[in-house]
Amino acid sequence: MTPPAGRGYVAWLFEGYEVAPRRFLIAYTAVAYAASLEVSNVFKMETRVLQTVRHARRVPARPYSVLRPLLATLLTLVVTTSAVPSIAQNADGLPQAILEKNGAWSAAEARTVESFIATNLEPFAEETSDAEQVAEARDALLEPLNDLRAEAAFQSQYFRALAASLRNGQAGFAKIGRINAMMLGSRVVDAAIVPLLETGITDEAPGVRYAAARSMLVVLTNEALGLRDNEKNRLITKLGDAAGNEANGYVAGKLIEAIRATNVDAQVQILLDVFNSRVSLHAADPALTYQPELTAMQELFIEGLGRPGGFGRDAARSFIQSAARYIRLTTNQLADDTVPEANQQAAVNLARQSYTVLSELAANAGQPGQRPADPVRFLPNNAARAATLANEWPAFLAPGPLNLTEDELSIADPNAPDPEPEPSEAPAAGE
């Protein structure tokens, strides 16, 4: 998107307006906001620009004489805030020749880019850097990707170089630096960022894991990256492993959301494995919110009912297994009064959703016998009665065709001490 030789940038935009009024208004307004607003958080800036564009799309085309005052005001805003020079030149950034190069960089150009990236990554590694300093460095690293003069060939090479520098430097980054490194992944234009995000979802800091999961969601939903289904399966398997052991509810929710965003065949079973893995986490920590499982279970159940043939046999059995474990776990924890008040409604709602899953899928599977009564109707006032009814499900699900064993339906706390061994027979006298 470069003006023809000899034409000024603003004049070229106005020429574009005369040809396509609405397109010009949308583009110019978005550029004005992006160039003039002092926003250190890139996500806030993106939101403001998108809101502006969406509003502009609802504005009907009008004569130039009517829109001229609006355009003049926007131009004044850009000029008076020194935004036009930031578009026309990037004195502290990369040379214009590199930005506009439509081809591979020379060795010297590659060194220039590497030096630019290294300089701006320095605050990422400093424990003394505050959030604002690192955010400014992050925005500086994004500036070449936002520059209207940047060719597609430059952007692709730049992002690969940036991804490599982030991967190589990640081990030395402070926590705030690692968070911002993962945030950079949300501006993906190349799959080279994936290895960085894979390490990020297992980072020791929840903030890093959350930012990595958020960016992984962007990767998995960006069709332009051309990820094959086998690569998506590999990634959501890693996300599933992370989600199954994630003790932070916000992070777990974002990991599960990333899994749900894919349309590959393995998604359903991976998500069901996550449900079952997380039962032990909730058993060990009753304060952990049930909201991530509740949201995902509701969506998956509705989606499966609308699919021709519904759930396959194995998936239905796994879903029934997890639902039976959750209805027992939630009702027993509510009966024991171990769920914090802020999480009690989510626990009740998950018990209700679990009963819906059990009732529908067990009937579809042809499970014989009298189905246990609905325990949810006794919640929250008589949780003890609800727990008694919920504990009847293992006996109902034990016979064929489901044949779920007691071990498969266990809700034991894995952190609880092992039971004392039975005393052995006393040794004979004299031994």
C-alpha positions, 0 to 999 in steps of 0.5 A: 500500500504505497503511493505512486512516485511523486504523489504525496501520501495524503493526496493519494488517500484523498484521490482514493476517497474520490474513487471509493468514498466509503472505503476511504472513510473507513481506512482513513479513520482507522489510520487516524486513530491508530496513528494519533492515539497514545495507547501503550496497550496494543489490544486496546488500540486494536479495539478502538480501531475495530470499533471505528471501522465497524461504525464507519461501515454503517455510515452511508456514502455521502457527497464529498462536500458533506464529509470534507469537514470530518476529513479535515478534522481528522487530518488536523488531529493527525498533524497536530499530534505529529502522527503523520511523521510517524507514518512517513518516517520511523527515525528510531526504527528500521530503514525505509529501504528494508520496510519496502523491500519486496524480496529476501534481505541481504546479510547486512539488512538481516543484521540491522533487523536483528540489532533492532529486535535485540535492542527492543528486547532488552527491557524484557530481560530486566527484572527492574523493568516495569509494565509500561517500559516493557509495553513500550518495547513491545509496541516498538517491535510491532511498529514495523508490522503496522507500518503502511509501507511494509511489504508482505515479504518484509512482514513475513521475514520480520516475524520469523526473525522476531519469533526466533529472537523471542524463542532464543531469549525466552529463558532469560526474560523476566516474568513481565517480559515473558508475558509480553513475549506471548502477547506478541504471538497474537499478531501472528503472520507466520507459524514460526511463533508456535514453538514459543507458545508451546513453552509458554503454556507450561510456564511457571507464571499463570500470566504467561500461561494465559497470554500463551493460550490466548495467542495459541487461540489466534494461531489455531483460528488463523486459516492464513497460516495454513496449519494442517490438521495433523499439526492442529491435532498435535497442538490441541493435544499439548493444550489438552495436557496443559488444561488437564493439569491447570490449577488456575481457572482463568488459564484453564478457560483460555486453554479449553477455548483454544481447543474448542476453536479447532474443527479437527476430529480429535478435538472432542475426545481431547476435550473429554479427556480434559474433563476427566483429568480435571476431576482430580484437580477439583477433588484436591482443591474445592475452591477451584472454579468449575466455570471452564468445565461448565461452559465447555460441557454445555457447548459440547453437548449442544454441538453433539446433539446437532451432529448427524449420528450424535457422539460416537460410542467411545466419545459418548462413554467418555462423556458419561464417565466425566458427567457421572464423576462431576455430578458426584463430586459437585454434590458431595463438595456442596454437602460437605460445605467445602465450595466457596460461596462465589463458586457454588452457583457454578457447581450447582449448574455443572451438576445440572448439566452433568445430569442432563448429559447422563440422562440423554446419553445413557438412554441413547446407549440403551443402558438397562435398569432404573435411572437414578432420580434427579439429585439437582432438584435438592440443590442447594438447600439439601445438598446431602440428599443430592449427594446420596442420589448422585452416588447411585450413578456408578451402580447404574452405569456398571452393567453393559453396554457402558460397563463403567468400572468403579475406578473409572468413576472414582472422585478420590482426592489424589493428594490424600494420604494413602490408607494405612495398610492392613496389619500383618499377622503378628510374628510367632514368638521367637522370630 
